[in-house]
Amino acid sequence: MNGSAGDDLAGHVRQMLTAMRHRGPDGEGVAAFNGGCIGMVRLALVDLSTRGQQPIWSPDGHVCIVFNGEIYNYREHRKRLALAGYEFKSDTDTEVILALYLEKGPDFVNALRGMFALAICDFRQRGLSGPPTVLLARDPFGIKPLYLVRPRGDDGPTFFSSELRPLVRAGLVEPIVDSAGLRDYFSFGFVLQPRTILAGVRNLERGSVLILEPGRPGRSIRYWREPPPSDSQGSFQDEARRLRLILEESIRLHAMADTPVGAFLSGGIDSSMLVAMMARHNSHLRTYTLRMLDGDGDESKEAAEFAHRMGCTHIEVEVRSSQIRDLVPRFAAEIDQPSTDGFNTWLISRAAAKDVKGVLSGLGGDEWFSGYPVVRRMAPSRTYASGQSDVEARQARIVDRRHARPHRRDVRRTVADTCFTLDVVGRLARGVFSR
């Protein structure tokens, strides 16, 4: 998904789409207008027909949408809207989002359950010959990225994209690594939102809507914030049953698609639980495991045994350590935001893409249930009176030699990891964002 608001050069958006065709092999669409352009390359998961091609327009032809993601409660909304008289032309969740916008205005995001980044162009106020009001929105947890850049400053046009690389390929931003984003990566293994690894590019805040109107400054609305924690009043058994119901519902909804969906299986608790629940509803489930032929901590045997017990078609992706350095250039050329876990995911995703268009994984389980000691040590995020956040304070402690005296083995491991990271970041700066 790419676009611009406040700029008449549709060529920028077409260049951006060319740079991300690998993301959408199932179709491409562009809508150019007075003051901007939006475009989309499609990976079809719901309604595989040509009726699902984007942009999708409203029945009166005055509002259109491009959308990246998946909405899990769209069917119930579609049924209600159809009974109310809305004439749907496709079976996509994209068209349901558009119908909800026409019904509720910017508050439509509160009705969505899913992961999404989207752009809506509304021509109703100034007509099809005038510039539209552009609305950008992102899901509450920021699962789907939506990168923003204003190359001419706050008063100039806004460009947006689902990837960083297209912004550089179109000449909208220089391929310069952001120092704060790099510090985040070295400290935590990922870049903290809304920052990115590219200087001058930011993510749209998660759980927010940005409204861009001609001749006016952009207006941001935060529609969702994390609710405060509350103490449970139920027994351990009651809460375990409640958690199971929540997980079963979530997995059922996430596996919903008109094309096969697989699963990553590491052999651990979270991915094994996920596969067990998916296998109940899918007798032909395909699972994928990364097997390091000469590395430590290999769990492929446990994963294969579990997949066999669940009746899954199991695929092992075998990799030797000697192959890793040779694979780094291609990895660096295809990665978007850097992540210390990104290389493993990239390796296994290459294999899964040959069979399925979507996969479920245990990603997030360690964070929610404190699977690793580093997660348990993380204090709740807060900001001190000085303006320094917990994140910044932890970063300062990481580089403070007085904070802890590391074990010699940890030092060797850190040096090795840092050398690998520097190599990847160096390749990112030199080649990933090359034009």
N, C-alpha and C positions, 0 to 999 in steps of 0.2 A: 504494500500500500504506500503510495506516494502522493504528494500534492503541493500546491502553492496557493496562497491567498494574497492578493495585492500585487500580482505580477502577471504580465500578459505574455510572457515567453513560455509557451507550452513545451518548447523544446527541452527545457530543463527537466520537466517531469518525464518526458519520453526517454531522455538519457538515463534518468534514475531507474525507470522500469527495465531498461536494457541491462542495467547492472544487477538486477535481482530476479532475472527470469528463472534462475535455478530454484527459486522458492515457489514458483507457480507454473507447473507444466500443463495445467488444464484449461488455460484461457488467459486472455488479456483484454482490458478495456480502458478507455480514456474518455473523459468528458472535459472539453476545453470551453471556457466561457470568458466573458468580459471581466478581467481582473484576476484570472487564475486558471488552474487546471487540476484535476485529480485523476489518478490512474491506479490500476490494480492488476497484479498477476495472481492467478487463482490456483490453489490446491484444493480440489473438491473433496469434501467429506460428507456433506449433506446435499441432496438433490444433485446428482452428477450430470444432469441434462444441461443443455445450453440455456435453459430458462434461468439458471442460477448465475449466469455471467454478470459481472459487475462492471460499471456502476448499475445499480437497480434504481428505477425511477418510480415515483408515486403515480397513482392512476391519472392524476391531472397533468403529469409531466412537469411539475414545478419544484420538486424536491428529489434529490438523489443521494445515494449513500455508497461508500466503499467501506468494507469491514474485514478485519483480520481477527479470527478467533473462533469461538464456539459458544453458543448460548444453550444452556441445558434445560431451561424451562420454556423454550419457545413454543412447544406444541400446545401447552395449555393456554398461552396467550393467543396463539393462532386460532384455536377453536373459539375462544370468546370473541375475538375481533371479527371472525367470519360470521358468527351468529349476529353480530351487530351490523353487518352489511359490508365489511371491507372485502373488496374483490382481489384476491391474491392471484398472481400469475405464476408463482413458483412454489416449491415446497421448502424453500430455504429459511434458515433462521435470520438471514440478512434482511429479507423482506418484512419479517415480523418486527425487527428492530425499527425499520422505517415506519411501519404502521403505528408502533407505540409512540414514536416521536411526533407523528401527526396528531395523535390523540392527546398526548401529555405535554408536549413541548420539551424543554431541557430536562424536566423531571423524569423523562422516560428511563434514564439510567438507573433509577431506584427500582425499576421493575425487572431489571436484568439479573440473571444468575449465570455467571460464566466468566470466561476470560476473553478480553476484547480490547482492540484499539480500532477506532472508527473515525470517519469524517463524513459529515452531512453538509450538503450545499442546499440552502433554502433560498429560492428565487421569488418567493411569493410577495415580498415587500416591494421589490424594484423591477420585477418582471424578468423574463428570460434574456432580454437584451442588456440588462444591467448586472452589476456585480452582486453575487449572492452573499447572504450571511453564512459563514462557515463555522460549524461546530465540530470540535475535536473532543473525544472522550476516551478514557482509559479505565480498565477494570479496577476494582478496589485494591487488589494486592499487587497490581503492576506486573502481572504475568506477561502480558503482551507489550512489547516496547512501542513507543511512539516518540521518535526523536524530532526535536525542533531546532531550527537555526534561522537567525535573522541577520543575513550578511551585511545589510545596510543599517543596522541598528534597530531600536524599538519602533521607529516610525516607518520602517521599510517593510517589504513583504515578508511573510512567514512561509518557510518551507518545512515540510514534514515527511517522515519516512519511517518504515518498519525496520530499516537497517541503516547503519552508519555509512557503509561503503558508497551507496548511491549519491549521498550528499557530496562526497569528494569527487566522484566520477563526473558529476554535473558541474564541478567547479564552484560550488557554493561555499566550501570551507576548505582551509588548508589542512594537509595531513600532519598536524602537529599534536603530539601526545600531551594531554592535560596533566599538569604536575600533581594536582590534588587527586585526580582519578588514578594516577600511577601509584601515589602513596596509599590510597585505599586498597589497590590490588596487592601491593606488597604486604600490607597489614592484615588483610582479611581474606585475600584470595578472590575478591570480586570488587567491582566499583559500586560505591554506594549511590543510590538514586537520590536526587535527579541528575547527579553528575554522570559524565561518560568519559571514556578514555580519550576522546577527541576534544581539544580545546575549542570552545565556541559552540559546542553542541550540548543540549540538555534534553533530558527526558521530560515529557509532560508528567506532572505529578500524578502518582497513582490515586485512584478514587477521585478524579477531578474532571471537570469540563472546561474547555477553553472556547469562548465565543469571539469570533473575529468578524467585526462589522466594518464596512467601508467608511473611512474617514474617522474612525474612533479607535482608541486604544483597546487592546485585547482585554477581555473580562474573564477572569478565572473563578470558577465555583468549585469548592471542595464538597462533594456530595456524600462522602463516606469517611469515617474515621474509626479506628479500632475501638471497640467498646471496652470499658474498664473491666478488669478481671473480677470475678465474683467467687466466693467460697461455695462449694457444693454442699448441699444438705443431705444428699443421698448416701447410701452405703456404697462400699467399693463394688459389690456385685451389681447394684443398680446402675452405677456409672459405667461399668464395663459393658452392660447390656445396651445402655444408651449410646456409648461410643461405637459399638458394633453396628447398630442400626444406622448411625450417621455414616460410617465407612461404607456399608453396603449400598446405601442410597447414592453416595458420592461416586463410587466405582461404577454403579449401574449407569448413572448419567454420563460419566466421562467416557464410557465405552460405547455410547450411542453414536452410530455413524452408518452411512449407507455404503461403506467400504470396509474391508477387514482392518481390525485394530489389534496390535500385538502388545507385548509387555517385556520390559527389561527385568531380568531376574538375576540378582547378585548372590542369592543364597542366604541373605540376612532376613531378619524378621519382617521388616516393612514390605519389601518386594515380594516375599513369599506369601504374606497375608493377602497382598493385592492379587497375586496370581490365583490363589485358592478361591477367592471370591469371584474373580472373572471367569474361572473355569466352570463354575456352576451354570453360567449362562452361555458359554461358548465352548462347544465340544471340540472345536478345531483351533484352539488358541495356540499361537506361535509365541514362544519365549526366546529371549536372546541373552546370552551371557558372554562377558569378556574373559578370555582365558590367557593369562600371561604364562607362556611356556617355560620361562626361566626366571620368574619373579617370586617375591615373597607374598604371603597372605592370599594365595589363590583360593577362591571359593567355588571354582567351577564344578568340582565333583559334587559338592552339596547341592548346588543349583540343578545339576543334571538329574540327581536322584529325586529331588522334589518335583521337578517338571515331569518326570516319568510317573510318579505317584499320582499327579494331577491329570495325567493323560494328555499332556501338551506335546506339540511338535517343537522340539528344542533344537536351537542352533547355537553352536559355540563359535565365537569369533576369536581365532588364535593369533597372538601377537608375541614376537620376541623383542627383548630389550634392544637388540641391535637394529631393529627396524624403526625405532622411535625417532632417532635423529633424522633419518631419511624422510619420515612422514611429517616432520614439523613444518617444512615450507608449505605443504599443501594445507595442513591444519591452519597455519597462520593466514593463508590466503582465503580461507572460507569462514573463519571465526568472525563473530561480530564483536560484542563486548567480551573481553578476556575473562576467564575464570580458571582457577586451579583445577577444577573438576571437569573443565570443558573438554580436555583431550580425551579422557575416557569415554565421555558421552559421544564425542565426534566419531571415535573408532567404532563403537557399537551401532551408532545410528546409520553409518554407511552400509552396514550389512542389513539392518532392518528395512532400509528404504527399498531394497530389492523385492521385498515381499508385501509390505504394508505401507499405508500412508499415515498412520498414526500409531503411537505407542503410549502406554501408561507406565509410570515408573514410581519407585518409592521416594522420589525427590520430595523433600519437605518433612519426611518422617523423623529424621534426626533432629531437625529444628523444633518440631512440635513436641517431641517426646524426649528431648535431651539425650540423644543416642551417643554423643561423644562428649568427653570431659570439657572440651573447649566451649561447647554450647552451654553446659551447666555453669561455667564460670562467667558467662556473659550476664552482666547486670541489666535491669530494665533501662531502656534509653531515656535519658533526661538531659536537660540543659542547666548548667550552673549559672549563678548570677553573673559570672564573668563573661558569659556567652559561649563558653566552651562546652561542647556536648560530651556525653559519655564516650562516643565514638572517637572524638578528637583526643580525649584524655587517655583512652586506651592506646591510641596510636603513639602518643607521647611516651607512654610507659614501655611500649614495645621497643623503642629505640633508646630507652634509658638503661644504661648498663648497671645502674645501682638497683633496678627493680628486681632482678633475679639473676642468679648465676647459673647459666644453662649447663646441662650435662654435655660432656665432650661429644658423645654420639649425636646429641641433638644439634650441636654446632655443625658437625659434618653434614648432617642431613639438611640443615638450613642452608648451608653454603651450596650444596648440590642443587637444592630446589631453586635457590636464587639464581644460580648460573643458568639453569634451564629456563627460568622465567625471563631473565635478561635476554636470552637468545630469542625467545618468542616475541618479547616486546620490541626488540631490535628489528626483527623481521616485520612486525606490524608497522613500525614507523617507516621502514624502507620499502615494503612491498605491498602490504595488504590494501592500503589506501591509495596506491598508485593509480594514476589516471590512464 
